Amino acid sequence: MRSNVKFINERIQVAFEKLKKEDFKMYEAISKAFEDIGGNVFCGIQIPKRLIPKEYFRKFGAKNLWKYNLPGAWRLIYSIEGKNLLVFSIILEWMDHKSYERRFRY
């Protein structure tokens, strides 16, 4: 199922655009993730609801979370929403594996 990829807020979009100058390899990897997610919204790995940190619901209103594995053990976290027959993949953040483990208490 195709989706429109969006950022949760302008701060995340600006951080992504900064990567173009600061870490071009990560910028390319995340850009590839956007293409993959746009082509198949379910290409990531769904995070079980019981494991979703409450802060994602409080901060973003996310009712579901998916992770997309990036190179170097980084993770891209996104949520899927539907509205008026359109599907959106909302990019929430990306983080290294250590931060991911802390956030999700693995």
C-alpha positions as CSV (number, residue, x, y, z in Angstrom):
1,M,0.0,0.0,0.0
2,R,1.4,3.4,-1.0
3,S,1.6,6.3,1.3
4,N,2.5,10.0,1.5
5,V,5.5,10.5,3.7
6,K,5.4,13.5,6.0
7,F,7.3,14.9,8.9
8,I,5.6,15.2,12.3
9,N,6.8,18.8,12.6
10,E,9.0,21.3,11.1
11,R,11.8,20.7,13.6
12,I,12.2,17.1,12.3
13,Q,12.2,18.3,8.7
14,V,14.9,20.9,9.4
15,A,17.0,18.2,11.2
16,F,16.6,16.0,8.1
17,E,17.7,18.8,5.8
18,K,20.7,19.6,8.0
19,L,21.9,16.0,7.4
20,K,22.5,16.9,3.8
21,K,25.5,18.9,4.9
22,E,26.5,17.2,8.1
23,D,26.0,13.5,7.4
24,F,25.3,12.9,3.7
25,K,25.4,9.1,4.0
26,M,22.6,9.2,6.7
27,Y,20.7,11.7,4.6
28,E,20.8,9.3,1.6
29,A,19.8,6.3,3.8
30,I,16.8,8.2,5.2
31,S,15.9,9.4,1.8
32,K,15.9,5.8,0.6
33,A,13.7,4.9,3.6
34,F,11.2,7.5,2.5
35,E,11.1,6.0,-1.0
36,D,10.6,2.5,0.5
37,I,7.9,3.6,3.0
38,G,6.2,5.7,0.3
39,G,6.0,2.6,-1.9
40,N,4.9,0.2,0.8
41,V,3.7,1.7,4.1
42,F,4.2,-1.6,5.8
43,C,7.8,-2.2,4.8
44,G,9.0,-1.4,8.3
45,I,8.6,-3.6,11.4
46,Q,5.5,-2.9,13.5
47,I,6.3,-2.2,17.2
48,P,3.8,-4.0,19.4
49,K,1.4,-1.6,21.1
50,R,2.4,-2.8,24.6
51,L,6.0,-1.7,23.8
52,I,5.2,1.8,22.6
53,P,6.5,4.3,25.1
54,K,3.8,6.6,26.4
55,E,5.7,9.6,25.4
56,Y,5.0,8.9,21.7
57,F,1.3,9.1,22.4
58,R,1.6,12.2,24.6
59,K,4.1,14.0,22.4
60,F,2.8,13.0,18.9
61,G,-0.6,11.4,19.5
62,A,0.8,8.2,17.8
63,K,-1.5,5.2,18.1
64,N,0.9,2.9,16.2
65,L,4.6,2.8,15.6
66,W,6.8,1.2,13.0
67,K,10.6,1.1,12.8
68,Y,12.7,1.0,9.7
69,N,16.3,-0.2,10.1
70,L,18.9,2.2,8.8
71,P,22.6,1.5,8.2
72,G,24.9,1.5,11.2
73,A,22.1,0.1,13.5
74,W,20.2,3.4,13.3
75,R,16.4,3.3,13.5
76,L,13.7,5.5,11.8
77,I,10.5,5.6,13.7
78,Y,7.2,6.4,12.0
79,S,3.5,6.1,12.4
80,I,0.7,5.3,9.9
81,E,-2.4,7.4,9.6
82,G,-5.3,7.3,7.2
83,K,-7.5,10.3,6.3
84,N,-10.1,10.6,3.5
85,L,-8.8,7.5,1.7
86,L,-5.2,8.7,1.8
87,V,-2.5,6.9,3.8
88,F,0.2,9.0,5.5
89,S,3.5,7.8,7.0
90,I,4.4,10.3,9.6
91,I,8.2,10.5,10.4
92,L,8.6,11.0,14.1
93,E,12.4,10.6,14.6
94,W,15.5,8.6,13.9
95,M,18.1,7.5,16.4
96,D,21.1,5.3,17.0
97,H,20.6,1.8,18.3
98,K,21.6,2.6,21.9
99,S,19.1,5.4,22.1
100,Y,16.5,3.1,20.5
101,E,17.1,0.5,23.2
102,R,16.9,3.0,26.0
103,R,13.7,4.6,24.6
104,F,11.9,1.2,24.2
105,R,13.5,-0.3,27.3
106,Y,15.1,-3.3,25.6
